[in-house]
Amino acid sequence: MPAISVIVPVYKAESFLKKCVDSLLSQTMADIELILVDDGSPDKSGEICDSYALADERVRVIHRENGGVSAARNEGIAAAKGDYILFVDSDDYVDRTICEKLYAALRAQEADTAACAHINLFPGGVSSPEPFPLPAGVYGSEEIMDAIVRPLLKDRVGESVFNGYIWRYLFSRAIIIENGIKFSGAYLEDELFLIEYFCCAKKLAVVSEPLYFYYQNPGSVTRRYLGDFEKTFLKSFEAKRALVKRFSIEGIEGWENSTVWAGLLIAIGNEYAPGNPVSLREKRRNVIALCRREPFKSAIASGKPRGAGRRKQIVIDLVSSKNFTILTLLYALKNRGR
């Protein structure tokens, strides 16, 4: 049995996949398996996966019909044999020591989970490090709740929002399997997984080094127009409500309004996205209708959230004052030429 199972969902990744896989197969820790889940990719990604499996016995490939990243990760979990699981996105890559250092920190501290900092990569070669919200050390259940679970629920509109990245953690497969934790949905699935997992985890070891390289891909799902975003958000919102009730999470007063405002801001940006084929006038009507539907209507009536960045605050102010004409013009200027 390998110590670590690395799961990589693969879809339309032929331009990035080799760099990703090479970084994983060059790990200083040999006791790993690499599970490549080809999610019905229409390009040559599946062939690339198979070529790696033929060349290295640590690599296993799962070919499946396209079902989205959540289903691909779940299938990878079901196939995993390692005691711990590391998720990696196919357009990213990792430091060659990530498995060794996370595993060593976890074992040394007798923790069930480990985490690290990462580096954001942008088109054009620009990069910036992003530290983990906790410094290097070991943390118990309540500290985990304060640093991860509660921010994922209540602090969703601030200038520095805690992101639900799952790839900077080394997870316990036992915790995932024993609690039936799975990914669900095509968007915001990371947040739900982390909330549920860290309501079950007991001890977290943090490594301060940035060991993961996250490419801010302009073609990723989080940057494309999603025609069903409202439905996706509402499903995620109800799932969060269920988790709050199930685990009796306290200290998150006002989390629903914060979460709904965050979803509303994303939904508005999504409606005005260049990929939305309807006219600008129709986009304006759709945004007005969106703001009149629950739960967005109640969140708006509850008052404006505090601490947002300048751009978010402008949108919040315009929505609160129902000035949708200026809001539409600003988005038209922002998206001009895209």
C-alpha positions in Angstrom: 0.0 0.0 0.0 1.4 3.4 -0.9 1.5 6.1 1.8 0.0 8.8 -0.4 -2.5 8.6 -3.3 -2.3 11.6 -5.5 -5.5 12.2 -7.4 -5.5 14.4 -10.6 -8.8 15.0 -12.4 -8.0 15.5 -16.1 -10.1 17.4 -18.7 -8.8 19.4 -21.7 -5.4 19.5 -20.1 -3.0 18.5 -22.8 -1.2 21.8 -22.7 -0.4 21.5 -19.0 -0.6 17.9 -18.1 3.0 16.8 -18.8 4.4 19.5 -16.5 1.9 18.5 -13.8 2.6 14.8 -14.0 6.4 15.2 -14.3 6.4 17.2 -11.1 4.6 14.4 -9.3 6.7 11.6 -10.6 9.9 13.4 -9.6 8.8 13.5 -5.9 11.6 12.9 -3.4 9.1 10.6 -1.6 8.8 7.3 -3.6 6.0 5.8 -1.6 3.1 7.3 -3.7 0.6 6.3 -6.3 -0.7 8.7 -9.0 -4.3 8.3 -10.1 -5.1 10.2 -13.3 -8.8 10.4 -13.8 -9.5 11.2 -17.5 -13.0 12.8 -17.3 -14.0 12.1 -20.9 -11.5 14.7 -22.2 -12.0 15.4 -25.9 -8.3 16.3 -26.6 -5.2 14.1 -26.3 -5.2 14.2 -22.4 -6.3 10.6 -22.2 -3.5 9.4 -24.4 -0.9 11.3 -22.4 -2.3 9.7 -19.2 -1.9 6.2 -20.8 1.6 6.9 -21.9 2.6 7.7 -18.3 0.9 4.5 -17.0 2.9 2.4 -19.5 6.2 4.0 -18.4 5.7 4.1 -14.6 4.0 1.4 -12.5 3.0 4.1 -9.9 0.6 5.6 -12.4 -3.0 4.3 -12.7 -5.5 5.8 -15.2 -9.2 5.9 -14.9 -11.1 6.7 -18.1 -14.7 7.8 -17.6 -17.5 9.7 -19.4 -17.4 13.4 -18.7 -19.2 14.0 -15.4 -17.4 17.0 -14.0 -14.5 17.5 -11.5 -16.5 16.4 -8.4 -17.4 13.0 -9.9 -13.8 12.6 -11.2 -12.4 13.3 -7.7 -14.9 10.9 -6.1 -13.9 8.1 -8.5 -10.3 8.8 -7.6 -11.0 8.6 -3.9 -12.8 5.3 -4.4 -9.8 3.9 -6.2 -7.2 5.2 -3.8 -5.1 2.8 -1.8 -2.9 5.3 0.2 -3.3 6.2 3.8 -3.4 9.9 2.7 -4.7 11.7 -0.3 -3.3 14.7 -2.1 -5.5 16.4 -4.8 -3.7 18.2 -7.7 -5.3 20.1 -10.5 -4.0 19.1 -14.0 -3.1 22.7 -15.0 -0.9 23.2 -11.9 2.3 21.6 -10.7 4.0 21.0 -7.3 7.4 21.2 -5.7 9.3 17.9 -5.8 9.3 17.8 -2.0 5.6 18.4 -1.3 4.7 14.8 -0.5 7.8 14.2 1.6 7.4 17.4 3.6 3.7 17.2 4.2 3.9 13.6 5.2 6.9 14.2 7.5 5.1 17.1 9.2 2.0 15.1 9.7 3.8 12.1 11.1 6.1 14.1 13.4 3.1 15.9 14.9 0.9 12.8 15.0 -1.7 14.9 13.0 -4.4 13.5 10.7 -3.9 16.3 8.1 -1.2 18.6 6.8 -1.2 21.8 4.9 1.2 24.2 3.1 1.5 27.6 1.5 1.4 28.0 -2.3 2.4 30.3 -5.1 -0.1 31.9 -7.5 1.0 31.9 -11.1 -0.5 34.4 -13.6 -0.3 34.6 -17.4 2.8 36.4 -18.5 5.0 34.8 -15.9 4.0 36.9 -12.9 3.8 35.0 -9.6 3.0 35.8 -6.0 3.3 33.6 -2.8 0.2 33.1 -0.7 0.8 31.9 2.9 -1.5 29.5 4.7 -3.7 31.4 7.2 -1.9 29.6 10.1 1.9 29.8 10.6 4.0 26.6 10.7 3.0 24.5 13.7 0.4 22.1 14.9 -3.2 23.0 15.6 -6.2 21.3 17.3 -9.9 21.2 16.5 -11.0 24.6 17.8 -8.1 26.3 16.0 -9.0 24.5 12.8 -12.6 25.7 13.2 -11.4 29.3 13.6 -8.9 29.3 10.8 -10.8 27.2 8.2 -14.4 26.3 8.9 -15.8 29.5 10.2 -14.1 31.7 7.5 -15.5 29.4 4.8 -19.0 30.2 6.2 -19.1 33.8 7.5 -16.3 35.8 5.9 -17.2 35.6 2.2 -17.3 39.3 1.1 -14.2 40.8 2.7 -11.2 42.1 0.9 -9.1 39.1 1.8 -11.5 36.1 1.5 -10.2 32.7 2.7 -10.2 30.5 -0.4 -11.4 26.9 -0.3 -8.5 25.4 -2.1 -8.3 21.6 -1.5 -5.0 21.1 -3.2 -2.8 22.5 -0.4 -3.8 19.8 2.1 -2.7 16.2 2.7 -6.0 14.5 3.7 -6.6 11.4 5.8 -8.3 8.8 3.6 -9.7 7.2 6.7 -11.5 10.4 7.7 -12.9 10.8 4.2 -14.1 7.2 3.9 -15.4 6.7 7.5 -17.5 9.9 7.3 -18.7 9.4 3.7 -17.3 12.8 2.6 -17.7 13.4 -1.1 -17.5 16.2 -3.6 -20.7 17.5 -5.1 -21.4 20.0 -7.9 -19.4 21.8 -10.5 -18.7 25.0 -8.5 -18.0 25.8 -4.8 -17.5 22.1 -4.2 -14.1 22.7 -2.5 -15.7 24.8 0.2 -18.3 22.1 1.1 -15.7 19.4 1.2 -13.3 21.4 3.4 -16.1 22.4 5.9 -17.2 18.8 6.3 -13.7 17.3 6.4 -12.4 19.8 9.0 -15.5 19.3 11.2 -14.2 15.7 11.5 -10.4 16.2 11.5 -8.7 16.7 14.9 -5.2 17.8 14.3 -3.5 19.9 11.5 0.2 20.2 10.9 1.1 23.3 8.8 4.3 23.7 6.7 5.1 27.4 5.9 6.9 26.7 2.6 5.0 27.3 -0.7 5.0 23.8 -2.2 2.1 24.1 -4.7 2.1 26.2 -7.8 -1.5 27.3 -8.7 -2.0 28.6 -12.2 -4.7 31.2 -12.5 -6.0 29.8 -15.7 -8.2 32.3 -17.6 -10.1 29.4 -19.2 -11.0 27.6 -15.9 -14.6 27.0 -14.9 -14.4 29.8 -12.3 -13.8 32.3 -15.1 -16.3 31.2 -17.7 -20.0 32.1 -18.0 -22.1 29.5 -16.2 -25.7 29.5 -17.4 -26.9 27.6 -14.3 -24.8 29.5 -11.7 -27.8 30.6 -9.6 -29.1 27.0 -9.3 -25.6 25.8 -8.5 -25.1 28.5 -5.8 -28.5 27.8 -4.2 -27.7 24.1 -4.0 -24.3 24.9 -2.4 -26.0 27.3 0.1 -28.5 24.7 1.2 -25.7 22.1 1.6 -23.8 24.6 3.8 -27.0 25.1 5.9 -27.2 21.3 6.3 -23.6 21.1 7.5 -24.0 23.9 10.0 -27.0 22.1 11.5 -25.4 18.7 11.4 -22.2 19.7 13.2 -23.9 22.4 15.4 -21.3 25.0 14.2 -21.3 28.0 16.5 -19.7 31.5 16.3 -20.8 32.2 12.7 -23.5 34.8 13.3 -24.6 36.5 10.1 -23.0 33.8 7.9 -26.1 33.3 5.7 -26.2 37.0 4.6 -22.5 37.0 4.0 -22.6 33.9 1.9 -25.7 35.1 0.0 -24.1 38.5 -0.7 -20.9 36.7 -2.0 -23.0 34.5 -4.2 -25.0 37.5 -5.5 -21.8 39.3 -6.4 -20.5 36.3 -8.3 -23.9 35.8 -10.0 -24.0 39.4 -11.2 -20.5 39.2 -12.6 -21.4 35.9 -14.2 -24.6 37.5 -15.8 -22.5 40.3 -17.3 -19.7 38.0 -18.5 -18.7 38.3 -22.2 -19.6 34.6 -22.6 -23.3 35.3 -21.9 -24.9 35.6 -25.4 -27.9 37.8 -24.5 -28.0 41.5 -25.0 -26.8 44.0 -22.5 -30.4 45.1 -21.9 -31.4 41.6 -21.2 -28.5 41.1 -18.8 -29.7 44.2 -16.9 -33.2 42.8 -16.7 -31.9 39.4 -15.5 -29.8 41.0 -12.7 -32.8 43.0 -11.5 -34.9 39.8 -11.5 -32.1 38.0 -9.6 -32.0 40.7 -6.9 -35.8 40.3 -6.4 -35.6 36.6 -5.8 -34.9 34.9 -2.5 -32.5 34.6 -0.8 -30.9 37.5 -2.5 -33.8 39.9 -1.8 -33.5 39.3 2.0 -29.7 39.6 2.0 -30.0 43.0 0.2 -32.7 44.1 2.7 -30.4 43.1 5.6 -28.0 45.8 4.7 -24.6 46.2 3.0 -21.8 44.0 4.1 -18.6 45.6 5.5 -15.0 45.2 4.6 -15.3 44.5 0.9 -12.6 45.6 -1.5 -13.1 48.7 -3.7 -14.6 47.0 -6.7 -16.9 44.7 -4.7 -18.0 47.7 -2.7 -19.0 49.7 -5.8 -21.2 46.8 -6.9 -22.7 46.4 -3.4 -23.5 50.1 -3.3 -25.1 50.1 -6.7 -27.2 47.0 -6.0 -28.3 48.4 -2.6 -29.4 51.7 -4.2 -31.0 49.8 -7.1 -28.9 51.7 -9.6 -28.8 49.0 -12.2 -28.2 51.3 -15.1 -24.9 52.5 -13.9 -24.0 49.0 -12.8 -24.7 47.8 -16.3 -22.6 50.5 -17.9 -19.6 49.8 -15.5 -19.7 46.1 -16.5 -19.9 47.0 -20.2 -16.8 49.2 -19.8 -15.0 46.5 -17.8 -15.7 43.8 -20.4 -15.2 46.0 -23.5 -13.0 44.2 -26.0 -13.1 40.8 -24.3 
